[in-house]
């Protein structure tokens, strides 16, 4: 990923834009990835890819899960 986390004071989400997006066939479920900064055990910060799963419930977009792996996001969207 082309993002760096040099200090702990940098933002926890390194890019507010979605890196990738997957949609269900009917459009009621979708997931998008973003880059996040995570502190490792030795005190250094690394950038990881995190997926956010959303669904449309009663006409409103609802966040179902804010931090999952790509495999779980694909299973949620069912593609």
Secondary structure, 3 states (H helix, E strand, C coil): CCCCCCCCCCCCECCCCCCCEEECCCCCEEEEEEEEEEECCCCCEEEEEEEEEEEEECCEEEEEEEEECHHHHHHHHCC
